[in-house]
Amino acid sequence: MTRKYFGTDGIRGRANGVITPELALRVGQAAGLVFQRGDHRHRVVIGKDTRLSGYMIESALQAGFTSVGMDVLLLGPMPTPAVAMLTRSMRADLGVMISASHNPFEDNGIKLFGPDGFKLSDEVELQIEALVGAGVEARLAPSAKLGRAKRIESVHARYIEFAKRTLPRQLDLEGMRVVVDCANGAAYKVAPETLWELGAEVIPIGVEPDGFNINRDVGSTAPEALIRKVRELRADIGLALDGDADRVIVVDEKGHVVDGDQLMAVVARSWKDDGRLSQPGIVATIMSNLGLERFLGGLGLRLARTAVGDRYVLEHMREHGYNVGGEQSGHIILSDYTTTGDGLLAALQLLAVVKRLGRPVSEVCHCFEPLPQILKNVRYRAGQPLQEDSVVTAIESARLRLGNHGRLVIRPSGTEPVIRVMGEGDNRELVNQVVEDVVDALARAAA
């Protein structure tokens, strides 16, 4: 069955364009029916970020769930990983996050979590899609069995306490000056409060959401404001979350950005030393830098690579028993604690290492020298240019020239007619040349 609504991270699109009240209502009804298993009173938790359209989508989902007899617990603005955690903690049958992550405010999305706090499988998503398209009028609850809705006020404190408990009880952040950028998004309350309760001097930015300014010139995809503030205040560290706080980017005391690859390296080394790694390695995507792979190899650890997307990282972690994984973009998954990427928890793990070592962030987070990495996109109109003989030959030649001193990754975009060509290696000139050769071959084939 072809997917119509679900992508790699739930349903996402322009609010009131793709994500309409009608669609949200039908998704609520369909998901509610799929997750009614047994005779108990079923419940769903719903969280959201700070987009204006969140009110509309929340109300439509609430109507959908209650119409099929499911009780609704409304959490208000909360990070995506908090919704996943609270789904399990509150013994809910289903969890929903209304967010489009790092996208601008005009977009929104619907992410679903099962009772175990994990994102849904492809099979379950297809079941929901089938019901969304088929209509469920005959399966609506009778009047006496309609669901109820209740707003839960204590969720911020519950998540803050959960986050703090991922650190040793005796560890605090006294003496650390931390700038935290919450992207005017879902973590605008819980992230600064957590850091303050742990003893840090906290300077929050991006904590004045107005429905329109989520991710606008702030957050993990726009760290310039954080860099300026860290330098201005001579802070020890800067932390930038995205709109739904499932990713984090770090800025060191010198104002330099630290990406997810370096964060995974810090956690991997620390957890290896503490005997906390469940497998001798971690999981990342094909886009993580070769420097990370070599660094881990020097520690006797393996880097298992997956397709791009935190969903695929998590699937590999669960299947093969890893407890650390993530993406270069800052999605860090620590499965001892959470079922999805959690920017705040990843930041706390880093802060714990910095505090324990008593060294500046610039030293702690410079685990390896990233290899030069070049990424170019080739747009095409139709056909399968990657199957052209000239393109196949160019790719084979490029990989032979790089040998063991680099990598070449070719992948079609999942959302647009674009082929992405990424090369990395020890010799920047060679990498640039092989990428250009492949791009030229693709451009001729796509003409």
N, C-alpha and C positions, 0 to 999 in steps of 0.2 A: 504493500500500500504506500502510495506517495504521500509524503508529509505536506500538509497545507499550512499548518499553524506553527508547530514546534520547530525550533532550530537547535543549535548545539547548546543553548543556554535558555531554555524555556521559549516563551512567545515574546517577540519584541517588534516594535515598529512605532510609527508616528501616532501619538495620542489623538484620539478622535478621527484618525485616518485608518490605520490598521487596528489599533487597540481601541475599539469602540465600547460603549456600555453594553450593547447587544452581545458582542463577542465575550466580554467579561462575564455577563450573566450566564451565557451558555457554557462557558468553561467551568464556572462554579457549579452549575447543575451536573454537568458531565463528570467532573472530578469527584463531586460529592457522591454520585451514584457508584462510581468505580470503587471508591474507598469505603463504602458501607459493607462491612463484613461482620456479620453477627447481629445479635439482637440488642446490644448495648446502645446507650445514647451516644451517638457519634459527634465528634467535635473537630473543628479546624481552627488553626491560629493564622491570623493574617497580619503581616507587617508591611511596611512601606518605607520608601525614602521620602524626600521633601518636595517632590515635583507637584506642581499645581494639579496635574491630572490625577494624582494619587487619590484625591477625595472622590472623584467620579468613579474610578475603577474599583476602589474599596467598597463603595456603596453597591455597585453592580454585582460584584462578587458576593457580598453579604446577602443580597437578594437571591442570588442563584443558589447558594449553599442552604439557606434557610428554607427555600422552596422545596428542597428534596429532603428536608427533615434533619439537617445537620446544624448543630449549635456552632456559633461563631464567636471566637475570642479575638478581639481587636487589640493589637499591640501598639499601634501608632508608629511613628518613625523609629526604626530599629535596623541595625546592620543585618545583612543577609545571613552571616554565620550565627547571629543571635536568634534569628527566626528558626534556623535549623536546630539549634540547641534547645530552644524552648518547645519545639514540636515534640521532642523526646521527653523533656523534663515535665511538660504538662500532660503527658500521655495522650496527645492528640492523634487522630487518625490521619491527619494531613496538615501540611504547613504550606503557606503561600507567602511569597515576597513580591511586592509590587515595585519594580525598579527596572531601569535601563542602564544600571551600573555607571560607567564613565561617559555615557552619551549625554548630549545636551538636553535641556528640560523639555523640549518639544517631543522627545521620544519617551516611551515607557514600556514596561514589559511585565510578564507574569511568570514567576518561577515557582515550581511546585516541589515539595519535599514529602517523601513517604513518612510513615510513623517512626522509622529508624533514623530520620534526619538526613538521609541521602537523597540526592536528586533522582528523579524517576528514571526507570529503564526505558529503552526505546519501545518495548512491547506495551508497557503501561501507557506511555504517551500516545501510542497508536489507538489503544482502547478509548482514551479520552477523546481523541480526534474523531473517531467513528461516531461517538455519541453527540459531539458538538454538531456534526453535520446531519445526523439522523433526526434530531428533535426528540425531546423527552417528555412531551406533554402527558403521555399516558402513565408516566412513572412519577409524577409529582406527588408529594406527600399529601395525605388528607388534612383537612383543616386542623384537626386535633393533634397532629403530629408534626406541625411546622417547627422549624428550628428557632432558637432564641439567639440574640446577639448581646454581648457584654464587652465593655472596654476594660482591659486589665491595666491597673495603675502601677503595679509593682515590678514591671518587667525590667526597667532600667537597673534597679538595684540587684535583681537576680543575675543579669548578664555581667555587671561589674564584679560581683562576687565570684562568679564563675571564672572570669578572666584573671582575677587576682590569684585564684587558687591554682593556676597553671605554673606559678612560681613557688619556690621554697618559702615557707612561712617566715623565715628569718630574714629573707632578702627584702630590702627596700631601695628606693631610688633617691634617698636623701643626698643633697649636694649636686644633683644633676639638673641642669636647665634645659628643658625640652620645649621646642616649638612644635605644635601639632596642628596640621592643616586638615580639616575635616571636610573639605570640598563643598561646604554648605549642604552637606548630605546627611545620610542616615545616622552617622556616628557623632553628630555635632554636640550631643550631650554626654554620651557614655564614654567616649575616648578621653576627653580632658579630665572627667571626673575620676576615671580609673587611674590615670597617671598621678593625679593629685593625691588620691587616697594611698598610693604607694610611696608618697613622700617627695615626688619631683616638684621642682618649680616649673609650672606649666604656663606657657604662653600660647593660647589658642588663636588660630585664624581660620577663616572659612566656617564660622559658627553662627552666621546670621542668615539662615535660609529665608527666602521670601517667596518660594514657589517657582521662581524663574532663574535663580543664580546658581543652581547646583552645577558643579564642575566648571563654572565660568571663570576662567583665569585663576583657578585654584585647583588643588587636588593632585593626585598622582600623575595625571596627564599634562599638568601645567605647573611644574614645580618652581617657576621663577619667583613667585611671591614668597614661597617658603625659603628659597635660597637667600633672598634679600633680608628677610627677617632674621634668619640664623646669623648672617654676617653682621647685621645691625646690632643685635643683642649679644653677640659673642656666645651663642648658645652651644651646648655640648653636642646637640643632635637635633635634627628636624625630621618629622615623620609626616608623610603625605598619604592620606587615604583617598579612595575614590568615592563616588556617590553612594554606593551601598556598602563600602568598607570591607570588601572581601579581598582587597589588595593593598599593598603598601610599598611606597618608595621612600628611601632614606636619603637625607642630606647630612654629610659629616660636618664637623666644626669649621672646616675650611670653605664650606659652601659647595662641595662637590657631590654630585648625585651618585648614589649607590643603588644598583639595580637588583632584581630578584636573584640573579645568578650568584652575586657576592653574598647575599643574605643566606641562600641555601648552603653556600660553602661554609659560612660561619656556624650555622646550625649543625651541619653534618659533622664538622670537626669537633664541636662542643659535645654533641650527643655521642659521638664515637668515644671520646675520652671518658665520658660518664657511663659508658656501657648501655646507652639508651636506644641505639639503633636496632630495630628489629631484623634488619637485613644488612649485609655489608655493602650498603650503597643507598642511593636516593633515585627518585624518578623526576625527569624533566622532559621538555619537548625537543623536537629537532632544531628549534631555534636557539637553544641555550648555547653559550659560547664554548668553543673547544677548550679554552683555557680552564673552564670549570671541570671538564672531563679529565684533563691532565692533572689538575690539582687533586681531585678525588683519587685518581690513580696513584698519586704519590702517597696517599694515606692508606692505600690498600682497599679503597672503596670503588664501587662500580657506579657509572651513570647509565641508568636505563632510560632510553628515549622513546617518546610517543609522538603521535600527531599533535598539531597545535590545538590547544584548548585544555582548560583545567579539568574538564569532564574526562578526557582521555587519560590524563595524569592520574586522576583518582581511580579510574577503572583499573589501571595497571597496578597501582598501589594495593588495592583490595585483592586483586587476583593473585598477586605474588608476595603479599605480606610485608610491603614497605610501610614505614610510618613517617617518612619525610619526602615531600615532593613539591613541585611548583613550576612556575614559569618566570622567564626573564622579566615580564611585565610587573611582577610583584605579587602574583597569586602564590601564596605559600600555604601548603596543606600539611598540617601536623595532626595526623590521624589518631594520635594518643588522646587528643583533646576534642577534635572537631571533625565534622563530616564534609567540610567544604573549605575553601580558602578563607582565612581570617586575618585581615591586615593588622588588627590590634594585637592578637596573640603572637603573630610573627614578630612584631615590634618588641613585645615584652621579652621574648626569648633573646633577641639581640641585646636589649638593654641589660638583661641579666648577665650576659657574657661581658659586656663593657664594664659593668659594675664590679664583677668578680676579678677581672684582669687589671682594673685600674689604669687602663690605657685609653688614649683618645680613639674616637670612632674611626677616624681616617686610617689608623693602624689596624684596628680590629677587623675592619671591613675590606681591607685590601689584601685578600687572600691570594689573588693571582692577577697577572697582567692579562687583560682580555686581548685576544687576537683580533687583528683588523677584520671587520665584518662589513660586507657591502651587500645591500639589498636593492634590487631594481624590479620594477613591475612592467610587464608587457601586456597591453590590451589587445584583444582580438575580437573579430566580429562573429565568426561562426567556425564550425569544424573542430578538429582535434589536432592543433599544431604540434603537440608533444609527440604525436605518432608519426610525423613526417620524418623520412629517412635522414634528411639533412640535419634536423634537430637532434635526433637520436645520436648521430655521428658527432655533432658538436658537444653534446653532453658527455659522451664517452671520452672524447679527447680531453675535455676540461678536467675530468676526474683523474685521468692518467697523469696529466701535467701537475696536478696538486699532489698526487700520491698520498703519502702518510703525513704530509705537512699542511693539510687543510681539508676542508669539507665543502661540498656543493649540494645545496638543497633546492630542488625544483618542486613547487607545489601550486596547483590551481587554487584560486580563491573559491571559497564556498558560497560567496554572496554576489559576485560580479564576474564578468568575462575577463579575468585578469590572471596571468601566470606570474608568480613571484619567484624570482631567481636570487638566492642568497649564497654568497661565497665567503669563506673565511680561511685564513691561513697565516703562516709566519711571515710571508713576503707580500706586503700590500700591493706592490706593482703586479705581481703574478696573479693575485686574487682579482684585482681590478680587470686584468686582461681576460682571464677565463670567463668572468661574469659578462663582460662586453661581448665576447665571442658567442656565448649562448644567447644573449639578448638579441644580437644581430641575426642569428639563425632563426630565432622565434619570430622576430619582426618580419623577416622575408617570408616565412611560412604563413604568417597571419595576414599578409598583405592581400 
